[in-house]
């Protein structure tokens, strides 16, 4: 019996060790090196989300024009766009928060936060070029430049915080889709 009890006890210790190792690998995207700050998180989320809301409000009168455009068959319904952009802006905000926190903790962000802000301004400006001014060709070129800026931001983020970079991947995928959609709208309506 003693041998069996010892084996059971040893197995329990092994299981505890394995569970402890597993729990150490849990990812909390809001904690950066074990540190969590509410105000910087909210500020970094608020910047893109509020910016997106303001841009949407300023362009609300252009939606009738958008609905009249010839669009490719793979164009999502109009109600998909605000949902997707809200999610993307939230992810961008959390990514920016993580880089901001790493910077505050002494990491050199190598201009990552600067590129993040530049690409965000490019993102906001695209809406005016496309919806307000109806310059679909320029909007497409603008999106290509925006994608390059986001790619640079991604590379800079990955050097500072891998999780922050990963949070930008859905945004990059959506930008590629938006670029294709923009190209076809340009082709169908201006060429």
C-alpha positions in Angstrom: 0.0 0.0 0.0 2.8 2.4 0.8 4.2 2.1 -2.7 0.8 2.9 -4.3 0.2 5.9 -1.9 3.6 7.3 -2.8 2.9 6.9 -6.5 -0.4 8.6 -6.2 1.2 11.4 -4.2 4.0 11.8 -6.8 1.4 11.8 -9.6 -0.6 14.5 -7.8 2.6 16.6 -7.5 3.3 16.2 -11.2 -0.3 17.2 -12.1 0.0 20.3 -9.8 3.3 21.2 -11.5 1.8 20.8 -15.0 -1.3 22.9 -14.0 1.0 25.6 -12.5 2.9 25.8 -15.7 -0.3 26.0 -17.8 -1.6 28.8 -15.6 1.6 30.7 -16.1 0.9 30.8 -19.8 -2.5 32.4 -19.6 -2.6 35.6 -21.6 -4.3 38.7 -20.3 -4.1 41.3 -23.0 -4.7 44.1 -20.5 -1.7 43.2 -18.3 1.7 44.3 -19.5 4.5 42.7 -17.5 1.9 42.1 -14.8 0.8 45.7 -14.7 -2.6 47.1 -15.5 -3.6 50.8 -15.7 -7.2 51.7 -16.3 -6.8 55.3 -17.4 -4.2 54.6 -20.1 -6.2 51.7 -21.4 -9.4 53.8 -21.6 -7.6 56.7 -23.3 -5.9 54.4 -25.9 -9.3 52.7 -26.7 -11.2 56.0 -26.7 -8.9 57.7 -29.3 -9.7 55.3 -32.2 -13.3 54.5 -31.2 -14.3 58.1 -30.6 -12.4 59.1 -33.8 -14.4 56.4 -35.7 -17.7 57.6 -34.3 -16.9 61.3 -35.2 -15.8 60.3 -38.7 -19.0 58.2 -39.1 -21.1 61.1 -37.9 -19.4 63.6 -40.3 -19.9 61.2 -43.2 -23.5 60.1 -42.4 -25.0 62.2 -45.2 -22.9 60.5 -47.8 -24.4 57.0 -47.3 -27.1 57.6 -49.9 -24.4 58.2 -52.5 -22.6 55.0 -51.4 -25.7 52.9 -51.7 -26.1 54.2 -55.3 -22.6 53.0 -56.3 -22.0 49.9 -58.4 -20.4 47.5 -56.0 -18.9 44.0 -56.4 -21.0 41.0 -55.4 -18.8 40.3 -52.3 -19.7 43.7 -50.8 -20.9 43.2 -47.2 -24.2 44.6 -46.1 -23.9 48.2 -44.8 -24.6 47.2 -41.2 -21.5 45.1 -41.1 -19.1 48.0 -41.5 -19.8 49.8 -38.1 -19.6 46.5 -36.3 -16.3 45.5 -37.9 -14.7 48.9 -37.4 -15.8 49.1 -33.8 -14.1 45.7 -33.1 -11.0 46.8 -35.1 -10.8 50.2 -33.2 -11.0 48.3 -29.9 -8.2 46.0 -30.9 -6.1 48.9 -32.1 -6.7 50.7 -28.8 -5.6 47.7 -26.7 -2.6 47.2 -28.9 -1.6 50.9 -28.6 -2.1 50.6 -24.8 0.3 47.7 -24.6 3.0 49.6 -26.5 2.3 52.7 -24.4 2.7 50.6 -21.2 5.9 49.0 -22.4 7.3 52.4 -23.2 6.4 53.6 -19.7 8.1 50.6 -18.3 11.3 51.6 -20.0 11.1 49.8 -23.4 12.2 51.9 -26.4 9.2 51.7 -28.8 11.4 52.9 -31.7 8.7 55.2 -33.0 6.0 52.5 -32.8 3.5 54.7 -31.1 4.2 57.5 -33.6 3.5 55.3 -36.6 0.4 54.0 -34.9 -0.9 57.6 -34.6 0.1 58.4 -38.2 -1.7 55.4 -39.6 -4.8 56.2 -37.5 -4.9 59.7 -39.0 -4.6 58.1 -42.5 -7.4 55.8 -41.6 -9.7 58.6 -40.6 -8.8 60.7 -43.7 -9.7 57.8 -46.0 -13.3 58.2 -45.1 -13.4 61.8 -46.3 -11.5 60.9 -49.5 -13.9 58.1 -50.3 -17.2 59.2 -49.0 -17.2 63.0 -48.9 -15.0 63.8 -52.0 -15.9 60.5 -53.9 -12.3 60.2 -55.2 -12.3 56.4 -55.4 -9.0 56.1 -57.2 -7.2 58.3 -54.8 -8.9 56.5 -51.9 -7.6 53.2 -53.2 -4.0 54.6 -53.4 -4.5 56.1 -49.9 -5.5 52.6 -48.7 -2.4 51.1 -50.1 -0.3 53.7 -48.3 -2.4 53.1 -45.1 -1.7 49.4 -45.4 2.1 50.1 -45.7 1.9 52.3 -42.6 0.0 49.7 -40.7 2.6 47.1 -41.8 5.4 49.3 -40.5 3.4 49.8 -37.3 3.0 46.0 -37.0 6.8 45.5 -37.4 7.6 48.2 -34.8 4.9 46.8 -32.4 6.3 43.2 -32.7 9.7 44.5 -31.5 8.1 46.1 -28.5 5.2 43.7 -27.6 4.2 40.6 -29.6 0.7 40.6 -28.3 0.2 44.2 -29.5 1.3 43.2 -33.0 -1.0 40.2 -33.1 -3.9 42.5 -32.2 -3.3 44.4 -35.4 -3.6 41.3 -37.7 -7.4 41.5 -38.1 -7.0 45.1 -39.0 -4.5 44.3 -41.7 -6.7 41.6 -43.1 -9.7 43.9 -43.2 -7.6 46.6 -44.9 -6.7 44.1 -47.6 -10.3 43.3 -48.1 -11.3 47.0 -48.0 -8.6 47.7 -50.6 -10.0 45.1 -53.0 -13.5 46.4 -52.4 -12.3 50.0 -53.0 -10.5 49.0 -56.2 -13.6 47.4 -57.6 -15.8 50.3 -56.7 -13.3 52.6 -58.4 -13.3 50.3 -61.5 -17.1 50.0 -61.7 -17.8 53.6 -61.2 -15.0 55.7 -62.6 -13.2 53.6 -65.3 
